[in-house]
Amino acid sequence: MKVFIVIPAYNEEKHIENVLTACQQEGFSDIIVVNDGSDDKTAKIAEQHGVIVVEHMINRGVGAATQTGIEAAKLLGADIVITLDADGQHHPKDISTLLKPLEEEEIDITIGSRFLQNNTIPFLRRLFNVIANILTMLLTGIYLTDSQSGMKGLGKKALEYVHISANGYEFSSEMIREAVYHHLRIKEVPISVLYTKYSLSKGQNLATGMITMFKLIIRSLMR
């Protein structure tokens, strides 16, 4: 099966090189970086690593960048797509954990859960995740331990049916809703996570967390 790694990136010149190197060291050569309107050297560094770079002229958001990467991978013949963040919080060694059930076609979507093994996760991140999990359950009817994880795997059926319309972080819940609507099989697998001062500044903070929750509530009311 042809596996593509999709990495949405916005102003990630500090860490994109390490992330790409780690992915390549794990044996993955089909990598797509979606440069989401960055005004730094993110695209240039990615190009120097020989990966595919897809450009957004303006910053559209992680959801839009993820969908662009998925569509690009499909055009290039992907059977499986793995998404991960560009800030270094995910460990590319965990990609194989997400891949195995997809390659064996036991599952259509794998979600890397930070909460299925011991990880040091800041309190606010835990709190936002619990609230988002509850809102996602109201939206989709299923409860997951890490509905907002940026590390996911999509198999053939998921690539065919799942489409993301949300531009922001709420895309994670939308993807789950799409999976439930199309009767796709979902499985959470344990992954490691490394939070640094930098990655915490790049992810959801109090403001973006509240915005995401608000958008999830609106989407749940619009079902």
C-alpha positions as CSV (number, residue, x, y, z in Angstrom):
1,M,0.0,0.0,0.0
2,K,1.2,3.5,-0.8
3,V,1.4,5.6,2.4
4,F,1.6,9.3,2.4
5,I,2.5,11.5,5.4
6,V,0.6,14.8,5.4
7,I,2.0,17.6,7.6
8,P,0.1,21.0,7.8
9,A,2.6,23.7,8.7
10,Y,2.3,27.4,9.5
11,N,5.6,29.2,10.3
12,E,7.3,26.1,11.5
13,E,10.9,26.8,10.3
14,K,12.2,26.0,13.8
15,H,11.0,22.4,13.8
16,I,9.9,21.2,10.4
17,E,13.4,20.0,9.5
18,N,13.6,17.7,12.6
19,V,10.1,16.4,11.9
20,L,10.9,15.6,8.2
21,T,14.2,14.0,9.1
22,A,12.5,11.8,11.7
23,C,9.8,10.7,9.2
24,Q,12.4,9.9,6.6
25,Q,14.5,7.9,9.1
26,E,11.4,5.8,9.8
27,G,11.4,4.9,6.1
28,F,8.7,7.2,4.8
29,S,9.6,9.0,1.6
30,D,6.1,10.1,0.4
31,I,5.6,13.2,2.5
32,I,3.4,16.2,1.8
33,V,4.0,19.5,3.6
34,V,1.1,22.0,3.3
35,N,2.6,25.4,3.7
36,D,-0.4,27.2,5.1
37,G,0.5,30.8,4.2
38,S,3.8,30.9,6.2
39,D,5.9,34.0,6.0
40,D,9.1,32.2,7.2
41,K,11.4,29.6,5.7
42,T,9.0,26.6,6.2
43,A,8.5,25.9,2.5
44,K,12.2,26.3,1.6
45,I,13.4,23.9,4.3
46,A,10.8,21.4,3.3
47,E,11.8,21.6,-0.3
48,Q,15.4,21.1,0.7
49,H,14.4,17.7,2.2
50,G,13.0,16.6,-1.1
51,V,9.3,16.4,0.0
52,I,6.3,17.6,-1.8
53,V,5.3,21.2,-0.8
54,V,1.7,22.4,-1.5
55,E,1.2,26.1,-0.9
56,H,-1.7,28.1,0.5
57,M,-1.2,31.7,-0.5
58,I,-2.8,32.8,2.8
59,N,-3.1,31.2,6.2
60,R,-6.4,29.2,6.1
61,G,-6.1,27.1,9.2
62,V,-5.1,23.6,10.2
63,G,-8.3,22.0,9.0
64,A,-8.1,23.5,5.5
65,A,-4.4,22.6,5.3
66,T,-5.1,19.0,6.3
67,Q,-7.8,18.6,3.7
68,T,-5.5,20.1,1.0
69,G,-2.8,17.6,2.0
70,I,-5.3,14.7,1.9
71,E,-6.6,15.7,-1.6
72,A,-3.0,16.0,-2.9
73,A,-2.2,12.6,-1.5
74,K,-5.3,11.1,-3.2
75,L,-4.2,12.6,-6.5
76,L,-0.8,10.9,-6.1
77,G,-2.4,7.5,-5.5
78,A,-2.3,7.3,-1.7
79,D,-3.9,4.2,-0.2
80,I,-3.3,5.5,3.4
81,V,-2.7,8.9,4.8
82,I,-1.1,9.7,8.1
83,T,-1.4,13.2,9.5
84,L,0.9,14.7,12.1
85,D,1.7,18.1,13.5
86,A,4.8,20.1,12.3
87,D,5.8,21.4,15.7
88,G,7.6,18.3,16.9
89,Q,5.1,17.1,19.5
90,H,4.5,13.9,17.7
91,H,7.0,11.0,17.4
92,P,7.2,9.6,13.9
93,K,8.1,6.2,15.4
94,D,4.4,6.0,16.4
95,I,3.3,6.1,12.7
96,S,3.7,2.3,12.5
97,T,1.2,1.9,15.3
98,L,-1.4,3.9,13.4
99,L,-0.5,2.1,10.1
100,K,-0.8,-1.6,11.2
101,P,-4.6,-1.8,11.5
102,L,-5.1,0.2,8.4
103,E,-2.8,-2.0,6.3
104,E,-4.6,-5.1,7.6
105,E,-7.9,-3.3,6.7
106,E,-9.3,-4.0,10.2
107,I,-10.1,-0.3,10.6
108,D,-10.8,2.7,8.4
109,I,-9.5,5.5,10.7
110,T,-6.9,5.3,13.4
111,I,-6.6,8.1,16.0
112,G,-3.4,8.5,18.0
113,S,-4.5,9.1,21.6
114,R,-2.2,10.9,24.0
115,F,-4.3,9.5,26.9
116,L,-3.9,5.8,26.3
117,Q,-0.4,5.8,27.8
118,N,1.5,7.8,30.3
119,N,2.3,11.2,28.9
120,T,3.0,14.5,30.6
121,I,0.2,16.7,29.4
122,P,-0.5,20.2,30.8
123,F,-3.7,20.6,32.8
124,L,-5.3,23.1,30.4
125,R,-4.7,20.7,27.5
126,R,-6.3,17.9,29.4
127,L,-9.3,20.1,30.4
128,F,-9.9,21.4,26.8
129,N,-9.7,17.8,25.5
130,V,-12.2,16.4,28.0
131,I,-14.7,19.2,27.1
132,A,-14.0,18.7,23.4
133,N,-14.5,15.0,23.8
134,I,-17.9,15.5,25.4
135,L,-18.9,18.0,22.7
136,T,-17.7,15.6,20.0
137,M,-19.8,12.8,21.6
138,L,-22.9,15.1,21.4
139,L,-22.0,15.8,17.7
140,T,-21.2,12.2,16.7
141,G,-22.7,9.9,19.3
142,I,-19.3,8.2,20.2
143,Y,-16.9,9.0,22.9
144,L,-13.1,9.0,22.3
145,T,-10.3,9.7,24.7
146,D,-8.5,12.1,22.3
147,S,-10.9,13.5,19.8
148,Q,-8.7,16.5,19.0
149,S,-5.5,14.5,18.2
150,G,-3.6,15.8,15.2
151,M,-2.1,12.4,14.5
152,K,-4.5,10.3,12.6
153,G,-4.5,7.6,9.9
154,L,-7.0,7.3,7.1
155,G,-7.4,4.1,5.0
156,K,-8.9,3.7,1.6
157,K,-12.5,3.9,2.5
158,A,-11.9,7.0,4.8
159,L,-10.1,8.7,2.0
160,E,-13.0,8.1,-0.3
161,Y,-15.7,9.4,2.1
162,V,-14.3,11.8,4.6
163,H,-14.2,15.5,3.6
164,I,-13.2,18.3,5.9
165,S,-15.0,21.7,5.5
166,A,-13.9,23.3,8.8
167,N,-10.8,25.4,8.6
168,G,-9.8,25.5,12.2
169,Y,-9.1,23.0,15.0
170,E,-12.7,21.8,15.1
171,F,-11.9,19.8,11.9
172,S,-10.9,16.9,14.2
173,S,-14.5,16.5,15.4
174,E,-15.8,17.0,11.9
175,M,-13.7,14.2,10.7
176,I,-15.1,11.9,13.4
177,R,-18.7,13.0,12.5
178,E,-18.0,12.2,8.8
179,A,-16.6,8.8,9.8
180,V,-19.7,8.0,11.9
181,Y,-22.1,9.2,9.1
182,H,-20.4,6.9,6.6
183,H,-20.2,4.0,9.0
184,L,-16.4,3.9,9.1
185,R,-14.6,1.9,11.7
186,I,-12.5,4.0,14.1
187,K,-9.9,2.8,16.5
188,E,-7.7,4.8,19.0
189,V,-4.1,3.7,19.5
190,P,-1.6,5.0,22.1
191,I,1.0,7.5,21.0
192,S,3.7,9.6,22.8
193,V,3.6,13.3,22.9
194,L,6.3,15.8,23.7
195,Y,5.2,19.3,24.9
196,T,7.7,22.1,24.9
197,K,7.3,25.8,25.5
198,Y,7.3,26.2,21.7
199,S,4.7,23.6,20.9
200,L,2.4,24.9,23.6
201,S,2.6,28.3,22.1
202,K,1.7,26.9,18.6
203,G,-1.2,24.8,19.6
204,Q,-4.5,25.6,21.3
205,N,-4.4,28.1,24.1
206,L,-7.2,29.5,26.2
207,A,-8.5,31.8,23.3
208,T,-8.3,29.2,20.5
209,G,-9.6,26.5,22.8
210,M,-12.7,28.6,23.6
211,I,-13.2,29.4,19.9
212,T,-13.0,25.7,19.0
213,M,-15.5,24.7,21.7
214,F,-17.9,27.5,20.5
215,K,-17.6,26.2,16.9
216,L,-18.2,22.6,18.1
217,I,-21.4,23.7,20.0
218,I,-22.7,25.5,16.9
219,R,-22.0,22.5,14.8
220,S,-23.8,20.2,17.3
221,L,-26.8,22.5,17.3
222,M,-26.8,22.4,13.4
223,R,-27.0,18.6,13.1
